[in-house]
Amino acid sequence: MIKGRGTSINSVNRFDSHQYEADEGERLEDVGASKTKIIQIQAKSILNQVLSPDIPMPWSMNPYQGCEHGCSYCYARPTHEFWGYSGGVDFENVILVKKDAPQLLTKKFMSRSWKGEPIMLSGNTDCYQPIERKLEVTRGLLKVCQTHKNPVGIITKNTLVTRDLDILAPMAKDNLVQVIFSITSLDDGLRRVLEPRTSSVKGKLKAIEKLAHAGIPVGIMMAPIIPAINSFEIMDLAKAVSNAGASFMGYAIVRLNGCVEELFSDWLERHFPDRKKKVLAHIADCHGGDVQDSRFKTRMSGEGNYADLIKQQVKLARKKYKLDEERLRLNQSLFSRTGQIGLGI
């Protein structure tokens, strides 16, 4: 097991005919798998149009590819294969950085075709993962959004988001921003093995308090809910985040797309071998028998008896702890192509 990583294996890249195989007895630690490598790339664009009906915002932007947080269940792991890497350890220790992202966003905002639509940060990998503390690419993107008064939604597992209160608080006054914390468990022991480089549970709750106190709309996603691992925490987690100041709650049931099936099965074998068969069976049951479920409108919420039970628990938790506010419809009317306050389009 590699210290501080969510997985200890490199799954096969489906696009690569040449794969590295360790010699017998050789560990991934021995070939430098525990060290993070940062690679700057020259991106052609920063915005991605979202076509999925499961996602509430029409655009997303991802300043980083790969993620040091190391969540063992992360649905974004297979995307690393498009860059020539594995969705396993490579996903956690080879981070591609779009350092010119703020300049690309400015260029997009200056184009006549852009109408100030809401953008999601990030949608794929976490925009506040550890390297952001040093590189500040996400902060640069937020400054561009603030200058042009373009609405933005943030989803993260990292308390580093509170660093940018000086940008977020003024934007919130114009209804231009909301923050969603992704929280999986109140058990910090589980968090350390499930998503090892995310912020602590205590830190996340404190961050929600800071954001709410600053007038920034903040909600949570309990994502993912994993049967027989954290599925019994729904009510307790809802109570804790409500007390911290969250105003809405969403959720997603885990699915094991692409290489994630192999990686998460290995994770279960290492950490919960006694529950492995049960967990995988429940996941399959929530997805029509297919843990790799990619169907729109069911891949996140699931279906069947177990999924319905989770849905009812979340519904009850929302009502009991006043987490049933609708997500904000962010203000699109203030967008300024030139960035001059009050000019409009």
Buried (B, 14 or more C-beta within 10 A) or exposed (E): EBEBBBBBBBBBBEEEEEEEEEEEEEEBBEBEBBEBEBEEEEBEEBBBEBEEEEBEBEBBBBBBBBBBBBBBBBBBBBBBBEBEBBBBBBBBBBBBBBBBBBBBBBBBBEEEEBEBBBBBBBBBBBBBBBBBEEBBBBBBBBBBBBBBBBBBBBBBBBBBBBBBBEBBBBBBEBBBBBBBBBBBBBBEEBBBBBBBBBBEBEBBBBBBBBBBEBEBBBBBBBBBBBBBBBBEBBBEBBBBBBEBBBBBBBBBBBBBBBBBBBBBBBBBEBBBEEBBEBBBBBBBBBBBEBBBBEEEEBBBBBBBEBBEBBBEBBEEBBEEBEBEEEBBEBBBEBBBBEBEEEEEB
